[in-house]
Amino acid sequence: MNYIVLLVFSLGVSAVDCAGLHSLQYDIELVSFYNHDVPQYSITAYIDGLKYGRYDSDTRRGQVLLPSMIIPSLSTHAKHLLMQIKFAQRQEAIEKHKMEFVMGFLNKTFGNRDFHVYQRRFACKLNEDGTIGGYEEIAYNGKEVMVQDKERVVYVPATQEALIMTQQWNQHYDYAKINKLYMENDCIQHMKMYLPYVSTDLERKVLPKVKISSLELDRGKKLHCWVYGFYPRDVEVKWIKNGRDEIYSEESAEILPNPDGTYQIRVSVEVTPEEGATYSCHVDHSSLEKILVFPFESKYRRMIHITIPITAVFFVALLALGMLTIRTRRNNG
């Protein structure tokens, strides 16, 4: 089921990339038919990139993912969360209808039993100057097909293939106006309601741990820099050659969540070792006072480092033994 995971996370998972003081984001995911690996329908909620809640069609219940959000059941906030769960339950039928609409245009050449993924990302943000913004994206099988144009209050196609479909979507549905109103009002109010509860979690910082490894290839080496156990999510990891030249990787590196709420990422590059060249992994994170630099040392260089001290010790031992032998002979004479 790696295919499923790849599609589900192909758009990424964090809204903190959009500039702003605070953000609230919902990731809605729907698959074409049920299987035991992933729920058919799910919503994951983030505040400032921090995952705080989830709903799925298997349990039809909401799950609070932060201890700070677990509060007495009679409070106003708890009642609000219950209303959000009911909204998610009603939204399931609407999202299924949307997926069928998209599949009708983009899935004409595929069989009915093929596995397909529909995704919708909705986010609002509060900027430092007090202005309000946000965005909405719709993807199908990991490929963005439509986005909301807030100025024109319509959906626009992200690809030429989705042009006719988007035109029909705007004629049959009024979602752009409804979602724009929700984005600029209810979403912002919900964000302000949640922030006092999660402020401690948002300020938490955990230092990253790093492991360096390599793999021999026919044409060179593949260097791996695994950074794990860090929080918050944002991190910059890159390989540097000779202390100044960044090495770009052809592989996309994803920041993945850990069960304990921290994150991990692995950045890999292929290099052709050159005489005298050095390679190092640079890690930049908000929990660090300065960028961490972890050099890669090949087996050959490590053998040199080990061999030189051993050889030196052996030479000193031989010299001492020789001097002791000479001294003993003199005493005997």
C-alpha positions, 0 to 999 in steps of 0.5 A: 500500500505504499502507493496509497501513502505516496498519494495521500502525502503528495501535497505535503502536510503543513500550512506553516509554509504560507507566510502569516502569524497563525494558520488553521488548516484542514486536509480532507482525503477520500479514496475510491473504495474501502480497504483495510489500510486507510479509512475511506474518508478522513479529515486531519486538522492543523494549527500553525502546522501542529496536528491537533485533531483527526476524524475518519469514517471508520470510527465516525468519531473525532480524535484529539491529538494534543493533551492540551486540547482535552478539556472538561466535556461541559465547557464551551470549547468541548461543545464546539468540538462536538459540533465540528465532529457532526459537521465532519459526518455531514461533510462526508456525503458532500465530499463523496459527491465531489469526488464522483464529479471529478472522477467523471471527468478525469477517470474515463479511461480507468476501470471501476476497481482502480484505486483513486484518491481525492484530496482537498486542502483548506486553510485560513491564516491571520497575518502579522498586520491583522489582514486575513488570507487563506487558500483552497486546493483540490487534488486527484491522484496526487496531482493538483487539479483546481484552486480557489481564486479568492479575488474572482470567487471562482475555482480555476484549473491547475492543469489544461486537462481540468479546464472543462471540468472546472468550468462545469464545477463553477456552473453547478456548485457555489462552493467558492462563495461559501468557502470564502465566507467560511475562510474569512469568518468561522475559520479565523474565529476557530483559530483564535479559540484554539490558540490559547489551548495549544500555545505551550505546544507551539512553543515547545522545542526538541533538538534534532538527532542526526545519523550519517550513513552511506551506500556503495554504488557502481558509479559512486556513493549514496550519502544518507543524512537521517534527522529525527526526533525534532520539534517543531516540524520546520527544518532545513537539511542539506548536503554540502561539498567542500564546505560551500557547495550545496549538493541537490538531491533528485529524491524528494525528502518528506518530513514525516511524523513520529508516534511521540509527536516529533518529526523525522526526515532523510535527505540522500544524495549521490556523489562521485568521490573525488580526491580531497573532497569533503561532504557534510550534512548541515541541519538548521532548526529553531531549537538550535543556536547555530547550524549543526554540521555533520561530516561524512567520513569514508571507510578509507579515511576512517582507516587512516585515522585509526591506523596512524595512532596504532602505528605510532603506539607500536613504534613507541613500544618498539623504541622502548623495548629496544632501549630496555634491551640495550640497557639490560645488556650494559648492566649485564656487561 
